[in-house]
């Protein structure tokens, strides 16, 4: 059963959410302070984290930044309703998804299930082969990316976006195409979210110039296929 860590100082939130998550075969535990949550994450055993933005000790943005220094665990952030900048900043720092407060528990479960699916190697079963380009290789089965022979740590969302572009190499994918693939269903999401994830990917894949932007059209992979080895 996947274990989810909720880091939120609302003492009335954890118990009812844990009971609700149990109905979907998800185990949820709550840490009330960032320091407590970080300690639990260091011990391991969690499959995803849910962070509130408004926290004691440090806000959710700083907490997200701290987690991302050592871990690519899927992160869902709980943001203030209507506060677009909260969502943008969270995504820029490496969060995989966000949900405005107040929220419906079923939607939070759906968001968590989606980020967990992105981490499952079985999701790549239909396309298990290594995708090799000049300077870059993507192994869906191991969820491993090598840049010029060096492993690159990507979040689940970053990997899925890169894998999508690699599978569709040579094709221009619109932001809507990418959003629908990453979320798995039609859902409202800031169009800028795709731009943010692309920006994160570009930084991690430097010095390779991997992703091409086509104005008013979308994105495509800018690398050529690696030549096949000679027999």
C-alpha positions, 0 to 999 in steps of 0.5 A: 500500500503506498504511503503518503506523507501530509505536512500540514499544521491543521491538526483537524485535517490528518485523521479524516483524510487518512480515513478517506485515503484508506478507502483507495488503498492509500496510507496517509500520515501527517506531520504537523511541522516541516522539521518533523516531515523532513525527518520522516522523509529522510528515514524513507518509506514514503511514496509521495508527499503533500505540502501545505504552503502556509506552515510554521518554521518554513513555508511550503515553498522553502520546504519543497526546495529543501526536499528537492535537494535530496529527493525526487519524491512526487510532491503535491502542494496545497495552495490558497484558492485563486492565488496563481503565483502560489501555484507557479512558484510551487511548480518552478521549485519542483512540485509535480502538481497543486490543488487549491484550498479548500479542496474535495478529498476525492480530487486530492486522492486523484492527484496523488494517484496520478503522480504515483502512476508516473513513478511506476515502471510498469507504465512503460511496459508498452514501450520498454526499449531504450530511446537513444539520441545524440548525448541523451538516452532514456530507459523507460523500464528503469526510468533512467535518463543519461545525459552524455553518459551521466545519470540525471535525477528527474521528478516523475513529471519531468521524466514523463514529459521528456519520455513523451517528447522522445517517443514522439520525436520529430512531432510538435506537441501542443501544451494541451497535448502535453497536459492531457497526457501528464494528467491522464484526463481533462483538467484545468491547469495553468498553461504556464505549468508546461512551460515551467516543467520544460524550463526545469528540464532544460536546466537539468539537461544542459549543456544539451539543447534538447527541447525546441520551442515552436511559437504558438505551436508547442514543443518538440525534441531537438535531438537527432537519433543516435546512430545504430551500432555497426554489426 
